[in-house]
């Protein structure tokens, strides 16, 4: 069961990273997407979905 949860989290992280890259976001505040927490990825993705294809802050 634990492995299924970890796999689901990994898949969700990867989906969010891919979507953010498609939106032109690679890093923010000198922090690459793969360094972000799942919560940070979800927040940024929700912002983009709600407000268009631009990041909530400029990329660094």
Steps between C-alpha positions, in 0.01 A plus 500: 500500500784738589660441160175587324480827691860589418444414134187718488684793659789459255261491204317810620828688552616401152170608344516839671866550403423415137204738492702784654780445249242511219391835645857630484588461867828324572601654828401779737703676765806305378325174587446243223164325476639166615601671826146625570267328741180345370310781668707767321447327166125476560476866602687622193300272270171622648611861458580442134174314438304783660690799362637385165835371387725734698677426826403681819854639507770541240730207426859537622 
